[in-house]
Structures are given as C-alpha cells and as structure tokens.
C-alpha cells in the first residue's frame, strides 16, 4: 500500500504544466512503485512492463519493446504531420547496486539494489509527458519517447542505437534531462557545450619478482612500483594538461599480495582507476602519458608495467543550437531567473553521450533538492516527487515547440 501523496506546489507557466499537474498523484504513485522495484541494466523487465502498461493507458499510437534488450519506445503522432518531422526525448530506467537506507513506505524491496540516481523519476516524467501529448496532440509531426535501459555502466544508449533505434525512428533531434539535487526545485540548467565528462577505465598490471619480506634485495617489489606509479600519475594533469582543460586521473584501487601473509612480497600488482576528460585531444594525451610513465617507472625498479586503457563513455556534448532552444523552452516554463544557461559541467559521465554523437540535441538538469538534500548515488537518496509535473511539462514542451503546429 502506497502512502498518501502530499504535494508541495511548484509553479510554472503554460498549458502542459497545468494539464499534467492534474494527474500529479498518479505520477507520484508510479514513481514510488518503480522505486520499490529497482532493476539493474538490461534486467529492467518489470520496469519495461510498467512503462508499456502506462503508455497503453496513455493512448500512445505505437509501443515498441525489446530495443537494446529491454528498451521501450513509444510513438505519439501529432494533430498534423506536414513535414515528416520527428523529435526524441529519452529517459533512463535502471537502478544501482546499493542498499536503500531510507525508511519510507516505497523503500526498495530488493536487498542491495536501489534507485539511487533518480531514474525512477526520469521514467515517470516521460510517462507524464506521454499522457499529456497523447491527450492533446498539439504538435505537427511525431514524438519518439525513448525509455532506455542500462545507463549505469552498461552503455544502454549505445545498445539501442546499434539495435537500429535511429534507423527505425529517424529523429531530427533528441533531448534528455537528469535530476540534480544540488539545484533547487523549479530551476533548470544546461549549456551549449560539455555537460558531462568522458569516463575511461584504466588497468595497470605490474610484474616484478616475488620474495621474502625479510630479503627484499632478492626480489623486485611490485607494491613499491605501484606506489610510485600512483604518485607519478598525479603529475599528468598538473604538468601535462593545460590548466584551462578539465581532466581527472583517479587511481582508485590496488590489488597485490595476501593480507594474511605479512612477510611475502608478491610477484604482481594491479591498479584500477578512471580518467575523466571533456576533450578527445586531452583524453589521448593522458592515455599516452600513462603508458609512458608506467613503463618508465616500472623499468626504473627492474619491473614491467602494462596499461589497458578502455574508453567506456564519451563526453556528453550539447549541440549549441539545441541547447539554446532547450533553454528557451525552459525559460518559457519557469522564467529567465530560474534557468541556468551556463551550467558548470560535471566530471560524472552519462551514456546519453552516445545519442549526442549521432544526433543533435541537449542534456539538461532539473533541480530537485537544494541545501541538505542527498546527492546522487547516496544510500539515503530519493527522488523529489514535487518536480514530476515540471519535468513532464519540460519534456512535452520540447516536443511541442520542436514540432509547432502551422498557423494556417
């Protein structure tokens, strides 16, 4: 049984917000149901089924399931279609491997799994937009509503694209948004360039020569080599990357030896970390310098080091025209004083970047928190249901204003 729904009224302009606010309680109930039943990437069976049920009730024209494994696409046709234009709006569906530490009636029912990033809210906002668009059809063309699996490290956007997403639904532009606890409800942010960094994984394998801790001169200690590599790697950003180019090198884990064998020098060590950049040239520079540094440092100690550099997610780069358009749409909803047009990029990563590599579009942030709220990926995080109508109205307005009805 879901708890009674209480709402703090956010105010926004326009017909979409007023219309969607009428079914705010239904949206809240859906969001909390999704929160209680989280699923990981490419396992979103329950979530995809709930999305399909909701879209059917909304009266969308077509529902396509199983795109990119568990992805769902809803198609809504406008009142007219004079130009054959299409616009895409995307929401991610998957949860995280985290334990939900909140005490709320809609707490995760699955141990070690929770919606710690608000994708339950993203799905619900897009469902809200679907209901409004299907009921009003106040646009000329076709709305393509993309419910994407596997954003949290599974590259679900890439899977949907490789499964023919944009061949089957050739949108002219595509938009997405993410809730942002660091921004107050009623605010919307974007910029005309980089919104999120690329996410690369680096694995460094160090091979030395094992031995007895009492006789280190007879061994080549890979733990010592690893320590020097970790220190040396921090010189890359400070001494090789221009100060005006953002980059992060974080070597986050080291594996070597046996904690129960205090006097055994191991033969191997492994370091794992992540690299974050906005610029492909900086990305390439860091990859090259890591290889050079690791090899040289290891050689200096008589060991060897091999670097495996994996490019996981590209940077999320808005196209300038679409970012400006999205900011204008947001301004019409909440007013100029509540739109941040030069939002600071985040060093986090987002696989909507794959969609922006093949289609013009923009990624936005919608405020949901403010001071004292939990940040994303926190075990006590929860989506703020107060912003559901605003997020839905923003999705719907992007469609309506991208595909305006003719004046004849």
N, C-alpha and C positions, 0 to 999 in steps of 0.2 A: 504494500500500500504506500503510495507516494504521499508526502506531507502536503498540507495545504499550501498553496502557492501565494506568496505575498510579493508585491511588486513595488519597487521604488520607481516612480515615473520619470524616465528620461524624456526630454522634449526634443523634437526635431521637426523640420518642415516637410511639406509635400504630401501628396496623396498616398504613396507607398507606405510611409511610416504610419499614417493614420489608419490605413486599411489593415496593416499587419498587426498593429497594436491590439486590434480586436480579438485576435487569437493568440495573444501572448501566453495565456495559461496552458494552451495545448502545446505550444512550443517548449515551454518550461518542462512539462511532463515528459515530452520526448527526450529532451536533453538529459534529464535525470535518469531516465530509463537507459539511455546509452551509457551514461557514466557508471551505472551499476553493472553493466555487462560489457566490460572492455575486451578488446581482442587485438592481438598483435598483427604486424604486417603480413598480408596475404592469407590471414586467417579470419578475416572480417566477415564471416558467414552470417552471424546473427545481425550484425550492423547492416550489411548489404540487404538482407531480407527486410529489415525495418525500413530502410530507405526506399526499397521498391514498394512496400505496402503504403508508405506515406505518399510517394509520388502518384501511385494509382488513385489514392483518395483525393489528391490534389487535382486530378484530372489532366495530367500531362498527356501529350499526344503519343509519345513513344518512350519505352523503357528498355534499355539495352544493358544486360548484365554480363558478367564474366569477361570484361575487357581489362587486360592486365591482371589476369587471375580473378580477383574479387572486386574489380572496379565496376561502377554503375554509371550510366549516362542517361539523363532524362532530356527529352526533346520537347520544347514548347513552341508552337507556331504562333506568330503574331496575327493581329487582325488582318494584315495585308502582307504581301511578300513581293514587292515590286522590283527589288534589286537582287534577290537571292542572297542577301547578307546574313552572316551568322556571327554571333559573339559567344565566347565561352566564359563560364565562371566556375571556379574549382574550389572544392573543399576536401581536406584530407580526413581519413576515417580511423586510423589506427591508434592504439594506445602504447604504453610503455611498460617495461618490466620493472615496476616499482610497487612497493607496498603502500596502500592507501591508509594514511594515519588520521584521516578526518573521522569525526563521529557525527555523521549526518544520515538520514534515512536512505539516501541514494548512494551511500558508500559502496565502493567496488565489492562485488560478491565473489571475486576471484582473487585468491591469495597470490601476492607477488605480481599483480597486474593492475594498472590503473590508467585512467585518462589524466595524465599529469601535464599535458600540454594543451588541453582545451579543444582537441579535435572533435569531441562530442558536441561542443558548442558550434564549431565550424559547420559540421554536418547539419545541425538543427537550423542555423541561419540560412543555409542554402535551401533547405526544405521550406522554410518560411517564404523565401523569395519565390520558390516554385509555386506555392499555393497562390500567392498574390498574382504572379504573372499568368498563371493558368486561368484565374478568375477574371482578370481584367484585359489581358492581351492588348495592352496599349502600346504596341510597337509594330514595326514593319520589318519582318524577317524571321529569324529562328534563334531562339535561346538554347544553348547547349550547356546543361548543368552537369558538371563532372565531379563525381564522388570517387576520390582517388584512394587506393589502398597504399600501405607500406611507405609512408613518408619518413618514418623514424629509422633511417639507415638501410631501407630495402630498395630505394630508388623506384618506388611505385609509379611515379610520373613517367620515368623512362620506360617502364614495363608497359604502361598504357600506350605510349607513343609507338613503341615497337610492335604493339598489337594492333596498330592501324587507327589509333584514335583520331588523328587529324586528317587521315585519308577518308575515313568514314564521315567525319564531321568537320569539314574544312572551314574552321572559324577564321575570321579576319583578325581577331584579337582575343586575348584571354586575360582574365583577372583572378586574383586570389587575395585573401586577407588573413591575417593572424591576430588573435587577441594579444594584447600587450599589457601585462599587469603594472608596468612602470608608467603607464599613462592613464589619466583619469577617464572615467566613463564619459561619453559624449564627445571625445576627441578622436580624430582620425589623422594618421600620418603617412607620408610617403616622400619620395624624392625622385629626381629624374635620372638617377644612375644606380650605383650599387646599393642594394638594400641588405644583402646578406653575403657573407664570405664563402669562398670555396672551402670544402672540407676534404683534406687528403690524409691518408693513413701512412705512417712510416714505420717500418720494422727494421731494426738494426741487429744483425746476427754477428756476434763477436766470437772468434775461435782463438783460444790460447792453448795452454798446456797445463793440465791438472797436476796437483801435487799436494804435499802435506803443508798445512799452515805453519808448521814449525820450521820448514825448509823452503821458503818462498823463492830463494835464489835458484832452485832447481825447477821452478815452474814458470809459466807465463800467465799471470793472473788476469783473467778477463773481467773480473769485477773492478779492478783498478782501471783497466782500459775503459770500461763502461762509464766510470765516474768522470774520467777526463773527457770522454765524448759528450756526456751530458753538459758539462761546463762549457766546452768549446762550441757546442751547437748554439748556445745563447749569444755567441758573438755574431751570428749571421745577421739577425735583424739589426743589432746595434752598429755593426760595422760594414755590412754589405748592402743593406736595403736603405734606400733614401728615406729620410725622416718623414717626408710627405706621403709615402706609400705605406699603407697599413699592412702589417703582417704579424703573425704569431707562430712561434715554434714552441710547442709544448711536448716534452718527452715525459710521459705520464706514468709509465710502468716499467719495472725492470725485473727480470726473472733470471736467477743464477743460483746454483748450489742447492744445498739442503739445510733448512733451518735446524735440523736435528744433528747436523754434522759440523760442529763448530770449527774443526781443525782441517777441513777438506777444502782445498782450493779447486773449484770446478774447472772443467775444460772449456765450457761455453757460457755465454751470457746473451740475453736478448732484451732489447729495449723496444718499447712500442709508444708511439705518440701521434700527435696530429699537427698538421700545418694548416693555417688559415690565411688566405690572401684574397684580394679583390682583382688583381691584375695578372693576366696569364704570364707576362714577362717576369714579374716578381716570383710567381709560382715556379717558373722554370729556373730562375736564379737560385732559389732556395733548394730545389732538388739537386742542382749541380753542386752547390757548395756543401750540402750534406754529404754527398758521395765523396767529394774531395777531402773534407775534414775527417770523416770517419776512417777512410782508408789511410790517411797520413798519420792520424793519432795512433791508430792500431799498429801501424808499421813501426812507429817510434818505440813501441814497447815489445816488438817482436811478435805481435799477434796479427790477425787479419779481421777485417770487418766487411760485411756485405749489407748494402742498403736496398730494401724493397720499398719502392715509392708507389702508392696506389692513389689515383685520382678518383675520389668517391663521388662528391657532388661539385659541380661547377658553381661559380659565384652567381648570385641572383641579381641580375642587372635589368632594371626597368628601362623600357624604351621611352625616350623623352616625351614624345607626343602623347602616348597613352598615359604616362604618369601625370602630365599636366591635365589631361582630360579627367582622369580619376579624381584628382584634387579638386577640380571644378565641380564635379558631381558631389563630392563630399561637402564642399562649401555650401552648395545649394541646400543640403540636408541640415547641417549643423552651424553654418555661419563661418565667416572667414577667421574669426578669432579662435575657433576650435579645430582648425585644420593646420597641421604642421607640414609645410611643403618642402622643407629641407631637413627631413628627419635623419639623424645620425645613423649610419649603417651599423649593423651588428656583426660581430665575429662568429655568431652562430651560422648554421647552414640550413638550407631549405631546398628540397628537390623540385619545387616549382621552377627552379632554375632551368631544368631540362625543357620545360614548356617554353620558357622565355628565350631559349636558344633557337627555337624553330618558329615561334610566333611573336609578333609584337604584343606587348601587354605591360601590366604593372602589378606589383605586390604592395599591399597596404597593411598598415597596422591599425587596429581599432582598440581604443583604450578600454580597459575593463577593471582597473584597480586603483592605483594611486598609493599614497603612503600607507604602509602597514600590510599591504596585500602580499601573498606568496608569489614568488617568481615562478616561471615555468620550470618543470621537472623537479618540483619540490613535493615531498610526500604529503603535504597538507594543502596543496594547491586545489582550487576548484574554480570552475568557470562561473563568471558573474551573469546570472540569468537576466539581470536587468537590461543588458545590452542586446538581447536577442532581436527585438524588433528593429533596432537601429542597424545591426549587421545585415538582417534580411532586407531592409529597405535600401541599404547601400548596394547590395548585390542586384536587387531589382532595378534600381535607378541606373546602374551601369549598363544594364541591358536596354532599358527604355531609351536612355539618351544616346547609346551607341546606335540604336536602330529606331530613329524617330519616325513617327507616322507622317505622311505627306500632308501638306496644308491645303491641297485641292479639295 
